[in-house]
């Protein structure tokens, strides 16, 4: 599932509420402070609108809303992570709103568990794996799936399940 | 320039040349005696051939060579311009196009077979004309009666003219010989030029040679003599002149050199075919008995001959070969620009640099007046630069016209109709992207005219029309738009038939009261076709709706005018460019939108008490027109003001008002297309970045109003049962 077997992968970690998430560093183009977002009427709610990134209108997605974790509010720490997704021959650029951006992290493949099996009710295919770092869970996102699917994904249940799994493992 | 780029350039150039060839051929069809056009055909073929060999398109160069030979004869007046020749040339053009898009490596077998079939057609024409090809034998390079065209362009003579020596009067049956030639070491000292021998050999027919270089001493070998020849040559030659002619070539050196001429088989092969056997020599041991080697080689050559014969035999029967996928050739991504336009742009960039230094000085000296001057100049310059940069993308629409000419020619022949195609306004310039995307819709409309519109000659005479139909394609500017009309003088569309069909398809209630105009609009509905039977050409009902969709995607409109018995006219209106739009900036709450000028008809105002309805009505020039509240439609946050401006727009032929908070003013908006994640919001034509860095959405007014109407009808239905 990782790009390179054996080698550690580098991730950018960020928070949505209390939950830590990570994106493959290679898909991140830049991190911007939150600026004025132009609302696009009629779009899904989690699509917050477009921002001007040096002359291009880049769509911005509210990951909290996308994952059913409420809504990203504007604070000092709010950031927009600009992500590049390769789609066929073109590159799609999307901004992801996060409550805060933490650090760049290297994770060894054995520190990453596969996503918990949740049955058909909850989709977990947008999670590449669950990493552990400093006693925390980090949900590693599959960039392609998160930013191209149109559904709202229920992350809260995945977090719960992952916690229970690891408790069981520890006991 | 890397090889890849060079190949791309060659491909682009070849495509242009092919387009030119096609135009020339079609011109020749109308005026078979036109020498300029004959020369143009020859030139196109010649250039394609030369470049093909250079950039690894061996098959193109091989294939084109013989057609070039044919046109060389044509322009020298030795081969008549027949419709057979022109048709074959058009097909050859298509074939070259297909070869151009073969990925690296040798072309697939079906293309090679096709080459052979087409070449066969040309060969038989050459044979019919009973033409000797004197131009190809260097000894006879002067044509007996130089024509003006021949005098101005040097006659082409090549060492690799395949088998044309066979056309000389003393020619025998073609045969393939194996010539082994080892020049004497002191050949140069005797004043013989070995290359001259090979040139003479070339005059006999195509040959391929393999050099044995094993005996060449190393440069540092003791007693090395740089003037001594040590190589020997294995040569395969196809000629009709017999063994003696070959020996004649070596007449003066025969005594001192080793020479063997071994006849292999009777038959005709091309130079490129001979090349395949060269590998045989490199594997052949130097001391192998000549007769043994000859019999081995003979079997190889015979096998190849049989293969070629088989292909030739298939040739004539498959003349109407399957249509090659010429239409899938991708649109060229490069662009040819008038150098004057570039010069103008570069001048302006120079001016820009000067302005920048003036600005720096003004800022340093804190001279507001000077800075204001610069600002003014900069505004003027920016305008000019924008126009000139956009102009770079403009192409005359005539570049696609030749495609249609060809289409009409081919289709009218296959439908058994006579049609004259007239193109007007070829110089009208349009954005390159628009032209590329316009081609398919136009092809479709013209096909429709040909298939459904124009009647067969007999029917036309009965109706008192000239037997040959007429399709006129005209392009021209009108306001900020380009208008393209396709007019035919055929039978026109019968509104009664549309009605019948529409009722059958359930698109129309049987008792509906609709105007002819509305009936015509039905033609653009998906799945609608009035053709009684589906033909190869049209009538599948997947057409006009796609045309409409394509045109609308370019912010254009398409309309149809119809006169029963006198033909139809399809009118396409397109914006000049897709990159910039002229419009008015309006604000609702904190949000700003651009209403394109092309839809705008005026401004009014209204006073609101309480909460306005999403769709209301307003009086304009004595009529009540619908009024849409943008605030309600987009659920813009914020309080409703009690005074609103109303923007009057026209879409689909109807006036509608759109209520907004403020009209900010006119703005030229550079369109940035919206990301794919918003692609489903059709009523947004794009976004634009304002001077202050904020973003405005550009409205697609017709779509916006359609959406508003649908919403309105839905709420209406919901509320009516109550």
Interface residues (C-beta under 8 A of the other chain):
Chain A: X36 X38 X39 X40 X41 X42 X43 X47 X50 X51 X52 X55 X56 X57 X58 X59 X61 X87 X92 X93 X94
Chain B: X591 X633 X634 X635 X636 X672 X674 X675 X676 X677 X678 X681 X683 X684 X687 X689 X693 X694 X695 X696 X697
